[in-house]
Amino acid sequence: MNKKGILEGILFVVGDEGITLKKICEIMEISIEEAKILLKELKSSYENEERGIRISYLGDAFKLTTKQEHKDFYKKLVENPENNLLSAQALEVLAIVAYNQPITRVEIDEMRGISSGHMIRRLVAKGLLKEAGKSTMPGRPNLYRTTSDFLDYFGLATLEDLPVIEKNLNEEKEELEKDLFTSIYKEEDLKNE
């Protein structure tokens, strides 16, 4: 079993959340000493100038990050007009933030039912979202809100120009189900008479 490969995959999967040394040990069922050796070996292989990523220790977590010396190329990627088309996932995140701001990543994840960290980072890099302080929730997560570039991108003067959402889709579904039940119930009453 290639433990270094497993560790690399774990770091990729956890993304910007990162992972603690303790959690690595639990998942891989290895000692702290062995985890440190694997991290050091993997980190050393990333330090080769031919590699574009590295292992960083930020906060109390290890995570894969891009190399600082390549930032000008990443900036071009984000700022290139051809890359400014927004995916359905990006539009979904933007809509959630626009209608619920300020909002945390965790709250966005709960609404979407999927992790949004990567998409939020991309939208912040594009200038459509920005950090707007810290929440009072445990862990003090970042709050996000839309920017003036968001308004420009969608041709809005203010957030009040956003379309009004009449009903929650879940409420509409519940009403439809209620109507179906009610109509069936009436038919049963007529049959019994």
C-alpha positions as CSV (number, residue, x, y, z in Angstrom):
1,M,0.0,0.0,0.0
2,N,1.4,3.4,-1.1
3,K,0.8,5.5,2.1
4,K,2.3,8.6,0.5
5,G,-0.2,8.3,-2.4
6,I,-3.0,7.9,0.1
7,L,-1.9,10.9,2.0
8,E,-1.7,13.0,-1.2
9,G,-5.3,11.9,-2.1
10,I,-6.5,12.8,1.4
11,L,-5.0,16.3,1.1
12,F,-6.6,16.8,-2.3
13,V,-10.0,15.7,-1.1
14,V,-10.1,17.9,2.0
15,G,-9.2,20.9,-0.2
16,D,-9.0,24.3,1.5
17,E,-10.4,23.0,4.7
18,G,-7.1,21.2,5.4
19,I,-6.6,18.3,7.8
20,T,-5.0,18.0,11.2
21,L,-2.1,15.7,12.0
22,K,-4.4,13.9,14.4
23,K,-7.1,13.3,11.8
24,I,-4.5,12.0,9.3
25,C,-3.4,9.5,11.9
26,E,-7.0,8.4,12.6
27,I,-7.9,8.0,8.9
28,M,-4.7,6.2,7.9
29,E,-4.4,4.3,11.1
30,I,-0.8,5.3,11.6
31,S,1.3,6.9,14.4
32,I,2.0,10.6,14.6
33,E,5.7,9.9,13.9
34,E,4.8,8.0,10.7
35,A,2.4,10.7,9.6
36,K,5.1,13.3,10.1
37,I,7.6,11.3,8.1
38,L,5.0,10.9,5.2
39,L,4.2,14.6,5.3
40,K,7.9,15.5,5.2
41,E,8.6,13.1,2.3
42,L,5.6,14.3,0.3
43,K,6.4,18.0,1.0
44,S,9.9,17.4,-0.1
45,S,8.7,15.9,-3.5
46,Y,6.6,19.0,-4.0
47,E,9.5,21.4,-3.5
48,N,10.9,20.3,-6.8
49,E,10.7,23.4,-9.1
50,E,8.8,21.3,-11.7
51,R,5.8,21.0,-9.3
52,G,3.1,23.6,-9.1
53,I,1.7,22.8,-5.7
54,R,3.1,22.5,-2.2
55,I,1.9,21.3,1.3
56,S,1.3,24.2,3.6
57,Y,0.6,24.2,7.3
58,L,-2.0,26.9,7.9
59,G,-3.9,27.3,11.2
60,D,-3.7,23.8,12.6
61,A,-4.2,22.0,9.3
62,F,-2.1,20.7,6.4
63,K,-3.4,21.5,2.9
64,L,-2.3,21.6,-0.7
65,T,-1.7,25.1,-2.0
66,T,-0.3,26.7,-5.1
67,K,3.2,28.1,-5.2
68,Q,3.5,31.8,-4.5
69,E,6.1,32.2,-7.3
70,H,3.4,31.2,-9.9
71,K,0.7,33.7,-8.7
72,D,1.0,35.9,-11.8
73,F,-0.1,33.0,-14.0
74,Y,-3.0,32.2,-11.7
75,K,-4.1,35.8,-11.8
76,K,-4.1,35.8,-15.6
77,L,-6.3,32.7,-15.5
78,V,-8.9,34.3,-13.2
79,E,-8.8,37.7,-15.0
80,N,-9.0,36.3,-18.6
81,P,-12.4,37.4,-20.1
82,E,-12.7,34.0,-21.8
83,N,-12.7,32.4,-18.4
84,N,-15.3,34.7,-17.0
85,L,-18.3,32.7,-18.0
86,L,-20.0,31.4,-14.9
87,S,-21.0,27.8,-14.4
88,A,-24.4,26.8,-13.0
89,Q,-22.6,26.0,-9.7
90,A,-21.1,29.5,-9.6
91,L,-24.5,31.1,-10.4
92,E,-26.1,29.0,-7.6
93,V,-23.5,30.2,-5.1
94,L,-23.9,33.8,-6.2
95,A,-27.7,33.6,-5.9
96,I,-27.5,32.2,-2.4
97,V,-25.1,34.9,-1.3
98,A,-27.0,37.7,-3.0
99,Y,-30.3,36.8,-1.3
100,N,-28.9,35.8,2.1
101,Q,-25.9,38.0,2.7
102,P,-23.8,38.2,4.8
103,I,-23.6,34.4,4.9
104,T,-21.0,31.8,5.9
105,R,-19.6,29.1,3.7
106,V,-21.2,26.5,6.0
107,E,-24.6,28.1,5.5
108,I,-24.1,28.1,1.7
109,D,-23.0,24.4,1.9
110,E,-26.2,23.6,3.8
111,M,-28.4,25.2,1.2
112,R,-26.6,23.6,-1.7
113,G,-26.1,20.2,0.0
114,I,-22.5,20.2,-1.3
115,S,-19.2,21.8,-0.4
116,S,-18.8,25.3,-1.8
117,G,-15.3,26.2,-0.6
118,H,-13.7,25.9,-4.0
119,M,-16.4,27.8,-5.8
120,I,-16.4,30.6,-3.1
121,R,-12.6,31.0,-3.6
122,R,-13.0,31.3,-7.4
123,L,-15.8,33.9,-7.0
124,V,-13.7,35.9,-4.5
125,A,-10.7,35.7,-7.0
126,K,-13.0,36.9,-9.8
127,G,-14.1,39.8,-7.6
128,L,-17.8,38.8,-7.5
129,L,-17.7,37.9,-3.7
130,K,-15.7,39.3,-0.8
131,E,-15.1,38.5,2.8
132,A,-17.3,40.7,5.0
133,G,-16.1,40.1,8.5
134,K,-16.5,37.2,10.9
135,S,-19.6,35.4,12.1
136,T,-20.4,35.0,15.8
137,M,-20.9,31.3,15.2
138,P,-18.4,28.9,16.8
139,G,-15.1,29.0,15.1
140,R,-15.9,32.5,13.8
141,P,-16.2,31.6,10.1
142,N,-15.8,34.2,7.4
143,L,-18.9,36.0,6.2
144,Y,-19.3,36.6,2.5
145,R,-21.3,39.2,0.4
146,T,-21.5,40.3,-3.2
147,T,-19.4,43.1,-4.6
148,S,-20.0,46.1,-6.8
149,D,-18.4,43.9,-9.6
150,F,-21.3,41.5,-9.0
151,L,-23.7,44.3,-9.6
152,D,-21.9,45.4,-12.8
153,Y,-21.6,41.8,-14.1
154,F,-25.4,41.3,-13.9
155,G,-26.3,44.9,-14.9
156,L,-27.8,45.8,-11.5
157,A,-27.7,49.3,-9.9
158,T,-28.4,47.9,-6.4
159,L,-29.3,44.6,-4.7
160,E,-32.9,45.8,-4.6
161,D,-32.9,45.3,-8.4
162,L,-32.6,41.5,-7.9
163,P,-35.7,39.7,-9.0
164,V,-38.1,39.1,-6.1
165,I,-38.4,35.4,-5.2
166,E,-42.1,34.8,-4.6
167,K,-42.1,31.4,-2.9
168,N,-39.8,28.8,-1.7
169,L,-39.8,25.8,-4.0
170,N,-40.3,23.5,-1.1
171,E,-43.4,25.4,-0.1
172,E,-44.8,25.1,-3.7
173,K,-44.1,21.3,-3.6
174,E,-45.9,21.0,-0.2
175,E,-48.9,23.0,-1.6
176,L,-49.0,20.8,-4.7
177,E,-48.9,17.6,-2.6
178,K,-51.6,19.0,-0.3
179,D,-53.8,19.8,-3.3
180,L,-53.3,16.3,-4.6
181,F,-54.2,14.8,-1.3
182,T,-57.2,17.1,-0.9
183,S,-58.6,16.2,-4.3
184,I,-58.1,12.5,-3.8
185,Y,-59.7,12.8,-0.4
186,K,-62.8,14.5,-2.0
187,E,-63.0,11.7,-4.6
188,E,-63.0,9.1,-1.9
189,D,-65.9,10.9,0.0
190,L,-68.0,11.0,-3.2
191,K,-67.5,7.2,-3.8
192,N,-68.6,6.4,-0.3
193,E,-71.9,8.3,-0.6
